[in-house]
Amino acid sequence: MPIVFESFDFSNYDLVISVTSEAAKGIITKPWTKHICFCLTPTRYLWSGYNDYFKGTTFKGISTPVVKYLRFWDKIAAKRPDIMIAISETVQARIKKYYERDSVVINPPVEIDKFKIQNSKLKTKKEDFFLMVSRLVPYKRVDLAVKAFNKIGLKLVIVGVGSEEKKLKDLATSNITFLGRLTDRELSYYYSMARALIFPQEEDFGKVVVEAHAAGTPVVAYKAGGALDTVIPGVNGIFFEKQSINSLTKSVRRFEKMKFDSKKISKTAERFSKDRFKKKFLEVINKINE
C-alpha cells in the first residue's frame, strides 16, 4: 500500500484531499500542490489498536519487523500533508501522540435530515424500550449492553447484523429483541421512539449518536472516543465511566430518573450537518491558499 500511494502522480492538481485511516496520507505531491488529509484515525493496527490486531505471541513475533517498518513509514507519511484534519478530539490527540504534529478538528457530516423529528407527537412520546444500532462485532461491545439489560430486565431493541449475532442471541434474555437490518425510514422510527440509545463502545466519532440526537433521543454512552464530541451530559445524554456491566447498569438507572427535552436534543445534532461541514472545510481550504 505505501508503494502504491507513493506512485500516484498529482502534478496536474492544485489541491489533493486524502480521506484515510491508513496509507493515503503518504501520497507525494509537488511543491505547488496542496495536500489536506482528512484523518479518520492514525493507522489503527500500527498504533492505538496494535494489541487487538496482533493477539497471539507467535503471530506478533512474526509481524514485528514488518510493523516496525510500517510504523517508520507511517510517521514519515504523516508529515507530508500540508494540513491534517482530525474527525474528533480523540483522533486529534492520537495524531499528536503518534505522529507528533498538530491538526484541526472537523467532525464528519451526518445526514441529520433523515432522522429529524417528523411530527409533534414524536417530540414528546416515547415507547418503553432502549435502542442499540450497531454492527454485531466484538469491538462494538454489544455483549456488554446485552449483559447489562439481562441484569436490569428493561427492554432493549438491537438493530444490526454481524459475526456475533448468534452468540449474542443465545446470550440475551426475552426482554431483548434483535431486528437485523432496517431501512433508514424504519430506523428513523426506532430512533424517535426509543427512550435512549445505548452506546457502549469507543468509536473514532460515532455517527449513530448524532442520528439519535437528530431524532430527539438522548444517549447513554461510554465516556471515551467520539462520544466526547457529541454527548453533552444532562442535555442530550449521559456517560458511564467504565466498560463494565455495573457501570452501564448504574447509568441506565440514573438515566431513568432524569428528564430530557427532545427539541433541545435535536438542536444539538445541527452541529454535525452537511452545511456546517462544508463551511468548516472551505475555511481550511481558504487558509491553505493564503
N, C-alpha and C positions, 0 to 999 in steps of 0.2 A: 504493500500500500504506500509506504513512503516514496518508493521509486516511481510508482505510477503518478502520484500527485506532483512530484517534482518534475515530471516530464512534460506537463501541460505548458503550452505557450500562450501567455496572456498579453503579448506585445501590443496587440491592436486595441487594448481596452484601457479606459481611463480609470475604471473602478471595478474591483472584483469583491464580491461578498461571499465568504465561505460560511456555511452553516454546518457545524461539526461537533462531534464528541470524540473525534479520533484524528485522522491524518490530513484532512482537507486544509487545515490551517497551515500546513507545510508547503503550500504552493510557493513557487518562486516567481516574483514579479520584477519588472524593470523599474528603475527609479521614478519614472513618470506615471506608473500605475499604482493607484492607492488600493490597499487591501484592508477591508474590515472583516474581522472574524466574529460571527455570532456564535459564541461558545456555549454549547449545551451543558458541558462539564469537561474538565480535563480528563483525558483518556482513562476511563474507569478501571479497566483491567490492569493498568500500569500503576495507578495511584490509589485513590480512595477505596476502590473495590478489589484491590490486588488479592487480599486474603480469601475473599469469597470466590474469585475466579480460579485461583490456583490451590484449592484444597487438595491435600494428599501430598505427603513428603516426596514421593518418587517423582511425580509429575512436576512438582515445584523445583526439584533439583535439576531435572532435565531442562526446564524452561528458563532457569536463572540466567545463562549467558544471553539468550535472546531478549529477555526482559531488560537486562542491563543495557543492551544496545538500543532497544526501542525507547527506553527512558531517556537515554542520551540524545537520541534523535528528536524525541518529543519536546524536550526542553529547548533545543535549538529551533525547532519548527514554531514553537510558541512565541519566539522573538520576532518572527517575520511579519505578522500583521502590523499595520500602522496603528490600528486601534482594535482593541479586543472588547467585545460586549459580553457580559455575563447575563444569564437568564434569571438569576436570583442572587440575593446577597450571599447565600451559601456557596453558590458557584463562584462568585467573586472572591470569597475567602479562599477557596481551593486554588483558584488561579494565582493568587498571591502566594500561597503556601508552596505549590508545586512548580509554578513557572516563574515565580519571583518577579511578577510585573503587575502593574495596575490595570484596572478595567473599569468600565462603566456598566451600570445595571440597567437593562431594559427588559422588563418581563415580557414573555411571549404574548401574542394576541390570542384571545379566546372568543369564540363565536357566541357571545353572550345573548344576542338577539334570539337564538334558537331556544333559549331556556328561560327567558324573561317571564315574569308573572303575566299571565294572559288575561285574567279577569279578576274582578273584585273578590269573588268567593275564595279564590286561591290565595289571596293576600292574608287571610286570617285562618281559614280552615285547614287543619292538618289531620291526617289519619294516624292511627295508633301503631306506627312502625318506624324503625330506623332503617337507614339505607346504606349499602356499600356498593360502589361502582368501581370495578377493577378487573384486570386480568387475574385469573386464578393461578398465580405462580408464587414460588416461595417468598421472594423479597417483598411482595405486596402485603405480607403479614395478615392475610385473610384468616389464617388459622387462629391468630390472636383474637380477632373480632368474634369468631365462632365460639371459642372457648369462653370468652367473657360473657357473651349472650346466652350460652348454655347455663352459665352460673346464675345470671340475674333473671333469666326467663322472659325477657321482653322480646317483642317481635323484631326480627331482623330480616330484611329483604336484600339479597345479594344479586347484583347484575354483572354478568361477565362469564367468560369461559376460559379454560386453560388446563395446564397439565395436572393441576392438583384437584380438579373438580370432583372426581370420585372419592378421593381421600377426605376432602372437606365435607362432602355429603354424608359420608359414613360417620364423621366426627360430630355432625350437627344434630341437635335435638329438634323436636317437632315445631318449636317456635321460630325456626329459621327456614326461609324459603329461597330457593335458587331459581332465577328466571332465565338464565342464559343470556343470549344476545337480544337486544331490543333496538328498535328504530329510534331515531332522535325524538320523534313525536311521542313515542311510548316512554322513553327515558325522561322527557320533559315533565310528563305527568308524575312519575315517581319522584323526581326531584322536588316538584312543587308540593306534593302531598306528604312527604316524609317529615317526621319530627326533627330529624337531624341526619346529616351524612357522617358516617364513621370513616375516619382516615388514619389508619394505624401504621402506615409505612412512612419511610423517609424518601421523598422524591426531590429531584433537582428543582422542579417547580410544582407540578401537580394541578393540571387544568380542571380536573373534576371538582375540586374545591370551589373554583370560580364559577363553574357551571351551576353548582348547587346554590351558591350565593345569588347568582342571577335569577334563580327561581324563588328567591326569598327564604331559603332554608339554611339554618345555621350548621356549623361543622364541629364535630368533636375530633380533634386532630392531635397526632403525636407532635410534640414540640421540637421539631427539627426540620431541616431542609427548606423547601419552598413554601411550606405552610407558614413559616415565619414572615413571609412577604404578603401572604393573603389573609390570614386569620387575625382579626382584631378582637382580643379577648373581651367578652361582655357585649360586643356589638354584633359580630357575625359568627361567633362561636367561642369555644374554649379549648384549652390544651390539656393533654395529660403528659406527665413528665417522663415516664419510663415505658418501654415496650413490654409491659407485663400485664397479666390478667387483672391483678389487683389495682394497678394504676388506672387502667382503662375503665374498670368497673366503678371505681370511686368517681371518676369524671362523669360517667353517664348518670350516676345517682345525683351528682351535683348539678348536672345539666337539667335534670327533671324538676329542680326547684327554681329554675331561672326562667325569665321571660325575655323574648326577643321580638323585635319589630321587623316584620318581613319586608316592608318598604325600605327601611334603613339598610337591611342586609343586601337587598337587590341593588341599592345605590352603590355599595362598596365594590360591586363587580365592575362598575363602569371604569375603574382604574385600569382594567385589562382589555379594553375594547380595541378593535382594529384601528379605529381612527386615532386613538391615543398612541398606539404602537407606531403608526406611520409618522405621526408628528415627532415622536422621540427619535426615531431612526433617521428622519430627514435632518434633524438638528445635528446628529453625529456626522452625516454626510457633508453638510454645510461647513461644519467645523474642520473636517479633514481637508476641505478645499480652500480654506482661508490662506 
